[in-house]
Amino acid sequence: MAIQKIGIPRGLMIYRDGILWKSFFENLGYQSVVSGKSDRQILDEGIQLAIDETCLPFKVYLGHVKELIGKCDAVFAPRMGGFESKERMCTRYQSLPDLVENIFKGTQLQILTVSYDWYDHTKEEKVYMELGLCLGKTKKEVKKAYNLAKKEQESWFKSQEKKQGKILEGTKTKILLAGHPYVLHDGYMGGEIAEILKRMGHEVLYTDYVNRENALKRSYHFSKVMPWIINREMTGAIMLLKDKVDGIVLISAYPCGPDALVNDMLIRKINGIPVLQLTLDAQEGTAGVETRIESFIDIIQYQKAGGYGN
């Protein structure tokens, strides 16, 4: 079957590299079909497909994959092992296309993927070149498509970084949301937390909108042995911004092993600033979360007013 429409599930690393993916395929002449925003129905679909012990973001991701069935000719599910020997990805990413293919066996779902691992010394451009050539495009076409997509991705990221810089110059209460991009920005997870804070009149910043190179370097002051690159970037961003914001909300999705370890370390080592830790699961509604956020903001405002001996 000839491929014309390529589906991109709105989950996991789309919140980091999604612009690159979408632009790459469109530059090659394909139509990109991105699944809709996360909601309870998508989560319920994912829950039916996953085992109970699966983390919430992966359940949401499976729901997005299912939504794309019948709407595209193939689904893009990249495999990411890591970029450097000390900076690896969660095992979900190392097996993602295999997991998706196995879970949706019998649906005739075609999987497109790229695969890069630190131990192969594989570069991002190389794996996208290989994918484009497998799709029947010329080397010149693929290289141009990748370069344009990469430029668009980097331009978008720099714009987010610049926006955060302006927020830091403002006088409103500033709350840093710390977590994995697919938790922070998903509409059914961290996205709702950000909206609660904005409705309360506060500014929201994100750890994944901090310069990644600077964040990685700073993370080694916190830990020299932490293996997970996303947690490294998050930790380094916190270290860079903790003296510039009024409070930090650590957002994790149950049950995330790396977060369970890293967030506990952060709680123990971050001093002088209020920190709220939220662990999200598949329960309905955010009423309890909203109450905790309101109490957290009360603490921040009390401290800013001179409470607790400040």
C-alpha positions in Angstrom: 0.0 0.0 0.0 1.4 3.4 -1.0 1.8 5.8 1.9 0.2 9.2 1.6 -0.8 10.0 5.2 1.5 9.5 8.2 0.0 9.5 11.6 1.8 11.0 14.6 0.4 10.1 18.0 0.0 13.2 20.3 2.0 11.7 23.1 5.4 11.0 24.6 8.2 12.7 22.7 6.0 14.6 20.3 6.3 17.4 22.9 10.0 17.5 22.3 10.5 16.6 18.7 7.0 16.8 17.2 7.7 19.8 15.0 10.7 18.0 13.5 8.7 14.9 12.7 5.7 16.7 11.2 7.8 19.1 9.1 10.1 16.3 7.9 7.3 14.2 6.5 5.5 17.2 5.0 8.7 18.4 3.4 8.9 15.0 1.7 5.4 15.4 0.3 3.3 13.4 2.8 0.3 14.5 4.8 0.9 14.5 8.6 -2.1 13.5 10.7 -1.6 14.3 14.4 -4.1 12.7 16.8 -6.4 15.1 18.8 -5.7 16.5 22.3 -5.7 14.0 25.2 -9.0 13.5 27.0 -10.6 10.9 29.2 -11.8 8.8 26.2 -8.3 8.5 24.8 -6.9 7.5 28.2 -9.7 4.9 28.6 -8.8 3.4 25.2 -5.2 3.2 26.3 -6.0 1.7 29.6 -7.8 -1.1 27.8 -4.7 -1.8 25.7 -2.1 -1.7 28.4 -1.2 -3.8 31.4 -2.0 -2.3 34.8 1.6 -1.6 35.7 2.1 0.6 32.6 2.9 4.3 33.3 0.1 6.8 32.7 1.8 8.6 29.7 2.2 5.3 27.8 -1.4 4.5 28.4 -2.3 7.9 26.9 0.0 7.3 24.0 -1.6 3.9 23.2 -5.0 5.7 23.1 -3.6 8.2 20.6 -2.3 5.4 18.4 -5.7 3.7 18.4 -7.3 7.0 17.4 -5.2 7.2 14.3 -6.2 3.8 13.0 -8.2 4.3 9.8 -7.1 7.9 9.5 -3.6 7.3 8.1 -1.6 4.8 6.1 1.2 4.4 8.7 2.1 5.6 12.2 5.4 7.0 13.2 6.8 5.5 16.4 10.5 6.4 16.9 12.9 4.2 18.9 15.3 6.2 21.1 18.0 4.5 23.2 19.9 7.6 24.1 22.4 10.1 22.8 25.5 9.6 25.0 26.6 6.7 27.2 25.7 8.7 30.4 22.5 10.1 28.9 19.9 7.4 28.1 16.2 7.2 27.6 13.6 5.3 29.6 13.2 1.6 28.4 9.7 2.5 27.0 11.5 4.5 24.2 14.0 1.8 23.5 11.2 -0.7 22.7 8.4 1.7 21.5 7.9 0.5 17.9 8.0 -3.1 19.0 5.5 -2.5 21.8 3.2 -0.7 19.4 3.5 -3.3 16.7 2.8 -6.1 19.2 -0.2 -4.4 21.0 -1.9 -3.5 17.7 -1.1 -6.9 16.0 -4.0 -7.8 13.7 -5.0 -4.3 12.9 -2.7 -4.0 9.8 -1.2 -0.9 11.3 2.0 -0.1 9.5 4.8 1.3 11.7 7.4 3.8 10.5 10.4 4.3 12.8 13.9 5.6 13.3 16.3 4.1 15.8 19.3 5.7 17.4 21.4 4.5 20.4 24.5 5.9 22.0 26.4 2.6 21.7 26.0 2.7 17.9 27.2 6.3 17.8 24.2 7.0 15.5 23.4 10.6 14.8 19.8 12.0 14.3 20.4 13.1 10.8 21.6 9.7 9.7 18.5 7.8 10.9 16.2 10.3 9.2 18.2 10.0 6.0 17.8 6.2 6.2 14.0 6.6 6.8 13.6 8.9 3.9 15.5 6.6 1.5 13.4 3.7 2.6 10.3 5.7 1.7 11.7 6.0 -1.9 13.0 9.5 -1.8 16.3 10.7 -3.1 19.2 11.5 -0.9 19.0 15.2 -1.9 15.2 15.3 -1.1 15.7 13.7 2.3 18.6 15.9 3.3 16.7 19.1 2.3 13.6 17.9 4.2 15.5 17.1 7.3 17.5 20.3 7.3 14.4 22.4 6.9 12.5 20.5 9.6 15.5 20.7 12.0 15.7 24.5 11.5 11.9 24.8 12.1 12.2 22.8 15.3 15.1 24.8 16.6 13.5 28.1 15.8 10.4 27.1 17.7 12.4 26.0 20.7 14.4 29.3 20.8 11.1 31.2 20.7 9.9 29.3 23.8 13.2 30.0 25.5 12.9 33.7 24.7 9.3 33.9 26.0 10.4 32.4 29.3 13.2 35.0 29.5 10.6 37.8 29.3 8.4 36.1 31.9 11.4 36.1 34.3 11.7 39.8 34.0 8.1 40.4 35.1 6.7 41.0 38.6 3.9 38.4 38.8 4.3 35.2 40.9 6.3 32.8 38.8 5.8 29.0 39.1 8.2 26.6 37.5 6.6 23.3 36.3 9.2 20.6 36.4 8.7 17.2 34.7 8.8 15.3 31.4 7.6 17.3 28.4 4.8 14.7 27.7 3.5 15.2 31.2 3.9 19.0 31.4 2.2 19.8 28.1 -0.4 17.0 27.7 -3.9 18.4 27.9 -5.1 15.7 30.3 -2.0 15.8 32.6 0.2 18.8 33.2 -1.7 21.0 30.8 -4.6 21.3 33.2 -2.2 22.2 36.1 -0.8 25.1 34.0 -4.3 26.3 33.2 -5.2 26.3 36.9 -2.2 28.5 37.7 -2.9 30.8 34.8 -6.5 31.3 35.9 -5.2 32.2 39.3 -3.2 35.0 37.7 0.3 33.5 37.9 3.1 33.1 35.3 4.0 29.5 34.3 7.5 28.4 33.2 8.6 25.0 32.1 11.8 23.0 32.6 11.9 21.8 29.0 11.9 25.4 27.7 15.4 26.0 29.2 18.5 25.7 27.0 19.1 21.9 26.9 22.9 22.1 26.6 23.1 24.5 29.6 20.7 22.3 31.6 22.6 19.2 30.9 25.9 20.8 32.0 24.3 22.1 35.2 22.7 18.7 36.0 26.2 17.2 36.7 26.6 19.6 39.6 23.5 17.8 41.1 24.4 14.2 40.1 27.3 12.6 38.1 25.6 9.2 37.8 22.0 9.9 36.9 21.4 8.0 33.6 18.2 9.4 32.2 18.6 12.3 29.8 15.1 13.8 30.3 15.5 13.8 34.1 19.0 15.3 33.6 17.5 18.2 31.5 14.7 18.7 34.1 17.1 18.7 37.0 19.6 21.1 35.4 16.8 23.5 34.4 15.6 23.5 38.0 19.1 24.3 39.2 19.4 27.2 36.7 15.9 28.7 37.5 15.3 28.0 41.2 16.6 31.4 42.3 14.6 33.2 39.7 11.1 31.8 40.4 8.8 31.8 43.5 7.9 28.1 43.6 8.4 24.8 41.9 5.8 22.1 41.1 7.3 18.7 40.4 4.9 16.8 38.2 5.2 13.1 37.7 2.9 10.5 36.2 2.4 7.2 38.1 4.3 4.9 38.1 7.5 6.5 36.8 10.6 4.8 38.1 13.1 7.5 37.2 10.9 10.2 38.6 10.4 8.3 41.9 14.2 8.4 42.5 15.1 11.8 41.0 12.2 13.8 42.5 13.0 12.4 46.0 16.6 13.6 45.6 15.3 17.0 44.4 13.0 17.4 47.4 15.9 16.6 49.7 18.4 19.0 48.0 16.3 22.0 47.0 16.3 24.6 49.8 15.0 28.1 50.2 12.0 27.8 47.8 8.5 26.2 48.2 8.2 22.9 46.3 5.0 21.0 45.6 5.2 17.4 44.4 2.2 16.1 42.4 1.9 12.5 41.1 -0.8 12.1 38.5 -2.7 8.9 37.9 -5.7 7.7 35.9 -8.3 9.0 38.4 -11.1 11.3 37.2 -11.0 15.1 37.7 -8.5 17.6 39.1 -10.4 18.9 42.1 -7.9 17.5 44.6 -5.0 18.8 42.6 -6.5 22.3 42.4 -6.9 22.4 46.2 -3.3 21.5 46.7 -2.2 24.1 44.2 -4.2 26.8 46.0 -2.6 25.9 49.3 0.8 25.9 47.7 0.2 29.4 46.3 -1.0 30.6 49.8 2.4 29.5 51.2 4.3 31.3 48.5 2.4 34.5 49.0 2.8 34.3 52.8 6.5 33.9 52.4 6.7 36.8 50.0 4.8 38.9 52.5 7.5 38.3 55.1 6.1 35.1 56.8 8.2 32.4 58.4 10.8 34.9 59.5 11.8 36.1 56.0 
